[in-house]
Amino acid sequence: MTAFFDDLETRSADERTDSQVSALRALISRAAELPGYADSLSGADPEDINSLSDLTKLPVLRKSELGRAQAAHPPFGGFSGGAFDYVFQSPGPLYEPGRLAHDWWRFGRFIHAAGIGRGDIVQNCFAYHLTPAGAMFESGARAVGAAVLPAGTGQTDLQVAAAAQVGTTAYAGTPDYLKVLLDRADEQGISLSFSRAAVGGGALFPAMRQEYADRGISCLQCYGTADLGNIAYESPAMEGMIADEGVIIEIVTPGTGDPVPEGQVGEVVVTALNPDYPLIRFATGDLSAVMPGISPCGRTNMRIRGWMGRADQTTKIKGMFVRPEQVAQLVASHADIRRARVIADRAESTDTMEVLIESAQSASDYSDHVQALLKLRGKVRVVKPGSLPNDGLVIEDRRSYD
């Protein structure tokens, strides 16, 4: 097996940027013809996109908007521009198209990086019904020449028997279900032949990865969604996740489309360069951060730190919703404010709100400013720049409901 899936993985930064800008222009032209983008891309000129930073000229598309559009214009809300072979349903409900075309969701790159290829038999334990994960990973396995046992979820005893009798060599599924299979096989005195695992859809904790390594199984994880397909993936270097070559990733301040500095935690916004389903600046609602440099494995695309929590931190305080967009507006509306964080808590059975504001103007009083934007009065405390945690939280709910 060659070291890389294709030459795209080792392009120079300039080569990749030039290619992505060209693809982005074509994508915008394509999307502008679709009913779903009639308002958001009205007047957008693809020739105005001369660099990836020009993406900020375009609006962010959120799942709530997609859901409303799909309710009005089922099944895809006017955002799918091509024929489709599948219709999938995700919680919401939201509907996603799928194609039988070669590696349509781009999981082959990840599965290749996980060391799976021709001669392997992949036990695919992702769901095949309604949700797209099973089809996504099967398509990726076919892209690398591997055979697939379409096991789906559940029926653990049957899965253990099939794994032993078929001789499956690789596992695809959630990180924890592999342990369920291995433990059940141990109970039954059955030896399984898994040596590699490609996982997603849940947290791969270090102790779990080490347990698999102790059993002789190399386990790598990816980050993807039902809407976008594969977004980023681990390589054997296991230093962050490498952006897939078919997407453009931005990390923005939650509730906005404004990019954060490299290394700062923010919301993951993704543009999928897929003319069949051109999601442009699609907000995942997930938190992550860009890692500096390139992977030691030799792949040259940007890296992110993987999934770091949820960006949708909307909470209700004293009966009023406080949203990340309001906190972003608070920061943007005053030149002295660097960052801000709202803390919700309880005192004597009553909600409390404290707003921490990073500002060099330690003597400033921002109380009226906070009340005007958040529609709530609370304690406001000015802290020195750089003192708030870099965890992506702009609203922290410390209340316990036990």
C-alpha positions as a Python dict, from the first residue, in 0.01 Angstrom:
ca = {
    (1, 'M'): (0, 0, 0),
    (2, 'T'): (135, 343, -93),
    (3, 'A'): (187, 602, 175),
    (4, 'F'): (-78, 840, 44),
    (5, 'F'): (-424, 806, -102),
    (6, 'D'): (-337, 1047, -387),
    (7, 'D'): (-112, 1341, -474),
    (8, 'L'): (-363, 1592, -340),
    (9, 'E'): (-255, 1509, 14),
    (10, 'T'): (99, 1640, -36),
    (11, 'R'): (28, 1958, -238),
    (12, 'S'): (196, 2283, -148),
    (13, 'A'): (-19, 2540, 31),
    (14, 'D'): (-27, 2759, -282),
    (15, 'E'): (-132, 2470, -506),
    (16, 'R'): (-410, 2371, -268),
    (17, 'T'): (-535, 2727, -226),
    (18, 'D'): (-540, 2794, -601),
    (19, 'S'): (-734, 2473, -660),
    (20, 'Q'): (-981, 2541, -381),
    (21, 'V'): (-1045, 2899, -492),
    (22, 'S'): (-1118, 2776, -845),
    (23, 'A'): (-1348, 2504, -713),
    (24, 'L'): (-1518, 2752, -481),
    (25, 'R'): (-1597, 2989, -767),
    (26, 'A'): (-1754, 2705, -964),
    (27, 'L'): (-1946, 2594, -655),
    (28, 'I'): (-2091, 2941, -597),
    (29, 'S'): (-2199, 2962, -961),
    (30, 'R'): (-2366, 2623, -925),
    (31, 'A'): (-2531, 2706, -591),
    (32, 'A'): (-2664, 3042, -711),
    (33, 'E'): (-2890, 2851, -953),
    (34, 'L'): (-3053, 2655, -669),
    (35, 'P'): (-3374, 2772, -497),
    (36, 'G'): (-3224, 2721, -152),
    (37, 'Y'): (-2961, 2987, -219),
    (38, 'A'): (-3194, 3234, -394),
    (39, 'D'): (-3172, 3485, -109),
    (40, 'S'): (-2834, 3420, 53),
    (41, 'L'): (-2633, 3423, -271),
    (42, 'S'): (-2839, 3687, -449),
    (43, 'G'): (-2591, 3923, -613),
    (44, 'A'): (-2287, 3712, -517),
    (45, 'D'): (-2019, 3723, -786),
    (46, 'P'): (-1788, 3421, -800),
    (47, 'E'): (-1513, 3643, -940),
    (48, 'D'): (-1509, 3829, -607),
    (49, 'I'): (-1359, 3515, -451),
    (50, 'N'): (-984, 3561, -491),
    (51, 'S'): (-870, 3392, -171),
    (52, 'L'): (-1016, 3162, 92),
    (53, 'S'): (-1051, 3458, 328),
    (54, 'D'): (-1311, 3596, 85),
    (55, 'L'): (-1547, 3328, 214),
    (56, 'T'): (-1635, 3574, 489),
    (57, 'K'): (-1824, 3776, 225),
    (58, 'L'): (-2081, 3494, 219),
    (59, 'P'): (-2337, 3416, 490),
    (60, 'V'): (-2318, 3118, 724),
    (61, 'L'): (-2577, 2845, 665),
    (62, 'R'): (-2711, 2689, 985),
    (63, 'K'): (-2895, 2361, 1036),
    (64, 'S'): (-3200, 2546, 1163),
    (65, 'E'): (-3223, 2730, 830),
    (66, 'L'): (-3177, 2405, 641),
    (67, 'G'): (-3452, 2243, 846),
    (68, 'R'): (-3697, 2525, 775),
    (69, 'A'): (-3615, 2513, 404),
    (70, 'Q'): (-3669, 2137, 395),
    (71, 'A'): (-4005, 2170, 569),
    (72, 'A'): (-4115, 2416, 301),
    (73, 'H'): (-3953, 2235, 6),
    (74, 'P'): (-3897, 1865, 83),
    (75, 'P'): (-3682, 1673, 87),
    (76, 'F'): (-3365, 1885, 54),
    (77, 'G'): (-3494, 2242, 77),
    (78, 'G'): (-3371, 2340, -267),
    (79, 'F'): (-3004, 2289, -177),
    (80, 'S'): (-2939, 1973, -378),
    (81, 'G'): (-2863, 2038, -742),
    (82, 'G'): (-2825, 1692, -889),
    (83, 'A'): (-2981, 1350, -917),
    (84, 'F'): (-2965, 1137, -602),
    (85, 'D'): (-2962, 764, -531),
    (86, 'Y'): (-3038, 778, -158),
    (87, 'V'): (-3249, 984, 78),
    (88, 'F'): (-3129, 966, 438),
    (89, 'Q'): (-3289, 1095, 756),
    (90, 'S'): (-3108, 1236, 1058),
    (91, 'P'): (-3253, 1361, 1388),
    (92, 'G'): (-3453, 1679, 1348),
    (93, 'P'): (-3562, 1541, 1113),
    (94, 'L'): (-3320, 1651, 845),
    (95, 'Y'): (-3281, 1479, 511),
    (96, 'E'): (-2958, 1428, 319),
    (97, 'P'): (-2899, 1308, -37),
    (98, 'G'): (-2652, 1037, -128),
    (99, 'R'): (-2496, 906, -447),
    (100, 'L'): (-2355, 574, -559),
    (101, 'A'): (-2080, 761, -740),
    (102, 'H'): (-1722, 669, -648),
    (103, 'D'): (-1644, 768, -286),
    (104, 'W'): (-1912, 1039, -292),
    (105, 'W'): (-1868, 1115, 81),
    (106, 'R'): (-1483, 1104, 60),
    (107, 'F'): (-1422, 844, 330),
    (108, 'G'): (-1172, 648, 120),
    (109, 'R'): (-895, 893, 216),
    (110, 'F'): (-949, 825, 586),
    (111, 'I'): (-987, 449, 548),
    (112, 'H'): (-664, 441, 348),
    (113, 'A'): (-486, 640, 620),
    (114, 'A'): (-612, 381, 871),
    (115, 'G'): (-414, 117, 681),
    (116, 'I'): (-714, -59, 525),
    (117, 'G'): (-701, -163, 161),
    (118, 'R'): (-716, -442, -94),
    (119, 'G'): (-729, -783, 72),
    (120, 'D'): (-905, -656, 384),
    (121, 'I'): (-1261, -745, 483),
    (122, 'V'): (-1423, -459, 675),
    (123, 'Q'): (-1692, -537, 930),
    (124, 'N'): (-1904, -224, 889),
    (125, 'C'): (-2096, -175, 1214),
    (126, 'F'): (-2242, 165, 1130),
    (127, 'A'): (-2617, 186, 1081),
    (128, 'Y'): (-2751, 119, 733),
    (129, 'H'): (-3112, 223, 800),
    (130, 'L'): (-3224, 585, 756),
    (131, 'T'): (-2889, 736, 858),
    (132, 'P'): (-2601, 754, 606),
    (133, 'A'): (-2302, 634, 812),
    (134, 'G'): (-2317, 274, 691),
    (135, 'A'): (-2328, 377, 326),
    (136, 'M'): (-2055, 637, 383),
    (137, 'F'): (-1805, 388, 522),
    (138, 'E'): (-1898, 117, 273),
    (139, 'S'): (-1836, 361, -12),
    (140, 'G'): (-1498, 451, 140),
    (141, 'A'): (-1403, 85, 181),
    (142, 'R'): (-1483, 17, -184),
    (143, 'A'): (-1267, 315, -281),
    (144, 'V'): (-961, 144, -132),
    (145, 'G'): (-1043, -199, -272),
    (146, 'A'): (-1155, -361, 53),
    (147, 'A'): (-1448, -603, 82),
    (148, 'V'): (-1731, -525, 323),
    (149, 'L'): (-1939, -728, 565),
    (150, 'P'): (-2245, -496, 605),
    (151, 'A'): (-2307, -582, 968),
    (152, 'G'): (-2493, -273, 1083),
    (153, 'T'): (-2572, -228, 1452),
    (154, 'G'): (-2670, -474, 1724),
    (155, 'Q'): (-2701, -855, 1718),
    (156, 'T'): (-2366, -884, 1891),
    (157, 'D'): (-2354, -1264, 1905),
    (158, 'L'): (-2424, -1293, 1533),
    (159, 'Q'): (-2161, -1028, 1463),
    (160, 'V'): (-1898, -1213, 1666),
    (161, 'A'): (-1978, -1537, 1483),
    (162, 'A'): (-1963, -1365, 1144),
    (163, 'A'): (-1634, -1192, 1226),
    (164, 'A'): (-1477, -1525, 1320),
    (165, 'Q'): (-1618, -1727, 1031),
    (166, 'V'): (-1560, -1466, 760),
    (167, 'G'): (-1224, -1361, 901),
    (168, 'T'): (-1291, -988, 896),
    (169, 'T'): (-963, -801, 934),
    (170, 'A'): (-1086, -446, 995),
    (171, 'Y'): (-1362, -279, 1193),
    (172, 'A'): (-1566, 30, 1105),
    (173, 'G'): (-1809, 172, 1357),
    (174, 'T'): (-1834, 371, 1677),
    (175, 'P'): (-1530, 348, 1906),
    (176, 'D'): (-1705, 170, 2192),
    (177, 'Y'): (-1887, -102, 1997),
    (178, 'L'): (-1557, -261, 1896),
    (179, 'K'): (-1491, -325, 2265),
    (180, 'V'): (-1836, -482, 2296),
    (181, 'L'): (-1751, -725, 2015),
    (182, 'L'): (-1407, -807, 2153),
    (183, 'D'): (-1535, -862, 2507),
    (184, 'R'): (-1819, -1087, 2386),
    (185, 'A'): (-1573, -1287, 2177),
    (186, 'D'): (-1351, -1330, 2483),
    (187, 'E'): (-1648, -1455, 2686),
    (188, 'Q'): (-1720, -1715, 2418),
    (189, 'G'): (-1358, -1814, 2372),
    (190, 'I'): (-1361, -1694, 2009),
    (191, 'S'): (-1055, -1543, 1845),
    (192, 'L'): (-1113, -1249, 1609),
    (193, 'S'): (-878, -1124, 1340),
    (194, 'F'): (-925, -746, 1363),
    (195, 'S'): (-594, -563, 1320),
    (196, 'R'): (-720, -218, 1212),
    (197, 'A'): (-1017, -1, 1302),
    (198, 'A'): (-1164, 313, 1144),
    (199, 'V'): (-1401, 475, 1390),
    (200, 'G'): (-1622, 781, 1422),
    (201, 'G'): (-1950, 901, 1566),
    (202, 'G'): (-1828, 907, 1926),
    (203, 'A'): (-1535, 980, 2152),
    (204, 'L'): (-1223, 766, 2119),
    (205, 'F'): (-1074, 801, 2464),
    (206, 'P'): (-697, 746, 2504),
    (207, 'A'): (-749, 451, 2738),
    (208, 'M'): (-979, 284, 2486),
    (209, 'R'): (-732, 339, 2201),
    (210, 'Q'): (-455, 192, 2416),
    (211, 'E'): (-667, -111, 2501),
    (212, 'Y'): (-716, -177, 2130),
    (213, 'A'): (-343, -127, 2069),
    (214, 'D'): (-269, -382, 2343),
    (215, 'R'): (-488, -625, 2149),
    (216, 'G'): (-290, -558, 1830),
    (217, 'I'): (-550, -330, 1672),
    (218, 'S'): (-447, 5, 1526),
    (219, 'C'): (-743, 240, 1574),
    (220, 'L'): (-780, 579, 1402),
    (221, 'Q'): (-1077, 816, 1409),
    (222, 'C'): (-1238, 1066, 1175),
    (223, 'Y'): (-1471, 1362, 1207),
    (224, 'G'): (-1766, 1380, 971),
    (225, 'T'): (-2136, 1465, 957),
    (226, 'A'): (-2439, 1330, 776),
    (227, 'D'): (-2467, 1652, 576),
    (228, 'L'): (-2103, 1705, 478),
    (229, 'G'): (-1946, 1360, 470),
    (230, 'N'): (-1585, 1332, 586),
    (231, 'I'): (-1442, 1658, 722),
    (232, 'A'): (-1112, 1558, 883),
    (233, 'Y'): (-928, 1241, 981),
    (234, 'E'): (-636, 1104, 1178),
    (235, 'S'): (-325, 966, 1014),
    (236, 'P'): (-85, 722, 1179),
    (237, 'A'): (100, 1025, 1321),
    (238, 'M'): (-204, 1080, 1548),
    (239, 'E'): (-135, 1451, 1586),
    (240, 'G'): (-466, 1625, 1536),
    (241, 'M'): (-700, 1564, 1243),
    (242, 'I'): (-608, 1651, 884),
    (243, 'A'): (-867, 1837, 678),
    (244, 'D'): (-1013, 1635, 393),
    (245, 'E'): (-912, 1758, 48),
    (246, 'G'): (-1275, 1803, -56),
    (247, 'V'): (-1371, 2060, 206),
    (248, 'I'): (-1269, 2404, 326),
    (249, 'I'): (-1271, 2441, 705),
    (250, 'E'): (-1306, 2769, 893),
    (251, 'I'): (-1301, 2817, 1270),
    (252, 'V'): (-1520, 3112, 1367),
    (253, 'T'): (-1647, 3287, 1678),
    (254, 'P'): (-1962, 3097, 1784),
    (255, 'G'): (-2277, 3265, 1659),
    (256, 'T'): (-2093, 3456, 1386),
    (257, 'G'): (-1904, 3396, 1063),
    (258, 'D'): (-1592, 3576, 1185),
    (259, 'P'): (-1272, 3366, 1183),
    (260, 'V'): (-1078, 3337, 1509),
    (261, 'P'): (-696, 3353, 1530),
    (262, 'E'): (-509, 3027, 1469),
    (263, 'G'): (-514, 2810, 1779),
    (264, 'Q'): (-821, 2972, 1934),
    (265, 'V'): (-1122, 2749, 1988),
    (266, 'G'): (-1430, 2833, 1785),
    (267, 'E'): (-1714, 2687, 1581),
    (268, 'V'): (-1636, 2462, 1285),
    (269, 'V'): (-1781, 2599, 960),
    (270, 'V'): (-1735, 2383, 650),
    (271, 'T'): (-1775, 2435, 277),
    (272, 'A'): (-1815, 2104, 94),
    (273, 'L'): (-1684, 2128, -262),
    (274, 'N'): (-1958, 1897, -385),
    (275, 'P'): (-2157, 2024, -686),
    (276, 'D'): (-2434, 1768, -614),
    (277, 'Y'): (-2494, 1914, -268),
    (278, 'P'): (-2307, 2246, -237),
    (279, 'L'): (-2321, 2334, 130),
    (280, 'I'): (-2140, 2669, 159),
    (281, 'R'): (-2018, 2786, 501),
    (282, 'F'): (-2227, 2523, 676),
    (283, 'A'): (-2212, 2565, 1054),
    (284, 'T'): (-2165, 2228, 1223),
    (285, 'G'): (-2231, 2352, 1575),
    (286, 'D'): (-1908, 2178, 1684),
    (287, 'L'): (-1605, 2338, 1849),
    (288, 'S'): (-1244, 2288, 1743),
    (289, 'A'): (-924, 2482, 1677),
    (290, 'V'): (-661, 2497, 1403),
    (291, 'M'): (-326, 2339, 1485),
    (292, 'P'): (-8, 2507, 1355),
    (293, 'G'): (219, 2336, 1105),
    (294, 'I'): (164, 2015, 911),
    (295, 'S'): (140, 1653, 1016),
    (296, 'P'): (463, 1454, 1063),
    (297, 'C'): (311, 1193, 830),
    (298, 'G'): (378, 1424, 534),
    (299, 'R'): (19, 1523, 455),
    (300, 'T'): (23, 1899, 408),
    (301, 'N'): (-335, 2012, 461),
    (302, 'M'): (-440, 2210, 769),
    (303, 'R'): (-503, 2025, 1092),
    (304, 'I'): (-767, 2073, 1358),
    (305, 'R'): (-771, 1946, 1713),
    (306, 'G'): (-1079, 1731, 1656),
    (307, 'W'): (-1415, 1759, 1829),
    (308, 'M'): (-1400, 1982, 2138),
    (309, 'G'): (-1767, 2025, 2232),
    (310, 'R'): (-2072, 2205, 2104),
    (311, 'A'): (-2085, 2568, 1995),
    (312, 'D'): (-2460, 2610, 2045),
    (313, 'Q'): (-2443, 2736, 2401),
    (314, 'T'): (-2780, 2914, 2407),
    (315, 'T'): (-2920, 2907, 2759),
    (316, 'K'): (-3207, 3060, 2953),
    (317, 'I'): (-3128, 3286, 3248),
    (318, 'K'): (-3406, 3437, 3459),
    (319, 'G'): (-3652, 3330, 3192),
    (320, 'M'): (-3462, 3504, 2909),
    (321, 'F'): (-3260, 3333, 2638),
    (322, 'V'): (-2897, 3440, 2609),
    (323, 'R'): (-2736, 3343, 2279),
    (324, 'P'): (-2376, 3331, 2152),
    (325, 'E'): (-2468, 3589, 1886),
    (326, 'Q'): (-2548, 3840, 2161),
    (327, 'V'): (-2213, 3784, 2329),
    (328, 'A'): (-2039, 3828, 1993),
    (329, 'Q'): (-2231, 4151, 1943),
    (330, 'L'): (-2119, 4269, 2287),
    (331, 'V'): (-1755, 4217, 2190),
    (332, 'A'): (-1792, 4372, 1846),
    (333, 'S'): (-1977, 4679, 1966),
    (334, 'H'): (-1705, 4815, 2195),
    (335, 'A'): (-1346, 4873, 2083),
    (336, 'D'): (-1203, 4811, 2432),
    (337, 'I'): (-1354, 4464, 2471),
    (338, 'R'): (-1132, 4176, 2356),
    (339, 'R'): (-1342, 3876, 2462),
    (340, 'A'): (-1641, 3809, 2687),
    (341, 'R'): (-1794, 3516, 2874),
    (342, 'V'): (-2136, 3487, 3034),
    (343, 'I'): (-2160, 3263, 3341),
    (344, 'A'): (-2501, 3135, 3450),
    (345, 'D'): (-2529, 3005, 3807),
    (346, 'R'): (-2772, 2969, 4096),
    (347, 'A'): (-2779, 3139, 4436),
    (348, 'E'): (-3056, 3074, 4688),
    (349, 'S'): (-3278, 2912, 4423),
    (350, 'T'): (-3241, 3211, 4192),
    (351, 'D'): (-3060, 3239, 3860),
    (352, 'T'): (-2755, 3461, 3856),
    (353, 'M'): (-2553, 3600, 3567),
    (354, 'E'): (-2194, 3718, 3570),
    (355, 'V'): (-2029, 3862, 3262),
    (356, 'L'): (-1650, 3848, 3242),
    (357, 'I'): (-1504, 4099, 3000),
    (358, 'E'): (-1144, 4101, 2881),
    (359, 'S'): (-1037, 4462, 2852),
    (360, 'A'): (-724, 4665, 2913),
    (361, 'Q'): (-952, 4936, 3055),
    (362, 'S'): (-985, 4783, 3400),
    (363, 'A'): (-1175, 5078, 3543),
    (364, 'S'): (-1443, 5082, 3274),
    (365, 'D'): (-1804, 5012, 3365),
    (366, 'Y'): (-1978, 4807, 3098),
    (367, 'S'): (-2292, 4729, 3301),
    (368, 'D'): (-2534, 4939, 3099),
    (369, 'H'): (-2378, 4812, 2777),
    (370, 'V'): (-2427, 4451, 2889),
    (371, 'Q'): (-2786, 4507, 2993),
    (372, 'A'): (-2872, 4676, 2665),
    (373, 'L'): (-2741, 4386, 2456),
    (374, 'L'): (-2827, 4085, 2675),
    (375, 'K'): (-3155, 4230, 2808),
    (376, 'L'): (-3054, 4119, 3156),
    (377, 'R'): (-2878, 4283, 3446),
    (378, 'G'): (-2602, 4091, 3619),
    (379, 'K'): (-2261, 4128, 3773),
    (380, 'V'): (-2001, 4255, 3528),
    (381, 'R'): (-1635, 4197, 3601),
    (382, 'V'): (-1343, 4323, 3392),
    (383, 'V'): (-1048, 4083, 3366),
    (384, 'K'): (-712, 4130, 3203),
    (385, 'P'): (-668, 4032, 2836),
    (386, 'G'): (-578, 3666, 2790),
    (387, 'S'): (-722, 3549, 3120),
    (388, 'L'): (-1035, 3374, 2989),
    (389, 'P'): (-993, 3004, 2904),
    (390, 'N'): (-936, 2910, 2539),
    (391, 'D'): (-1216, 2652, 2532),
    (392, 'G'): (-1460, 2810, 2289),
    (393, 'L'): (-1719, 2881, 2556),
    (394, 'V'): (-1886, 3221, 2547),
    (395, 'I'): (-2176, 3107, 2767),
    (396, 'E'): (-2092, 2881, 3061),
    (397, 'D'): (-2381, 2723, 3252),
    (398, 'R'): (-2268, 2619, 3601),
    (399, 'R'): (-2616, 2545, 3734),
    (400, 'S'): (-2686, 2201, 3876),
    (401, 'Y'): (-3035, 2055, 3839),
    (402, 'D'): (-2980, 1748, 4057),
}
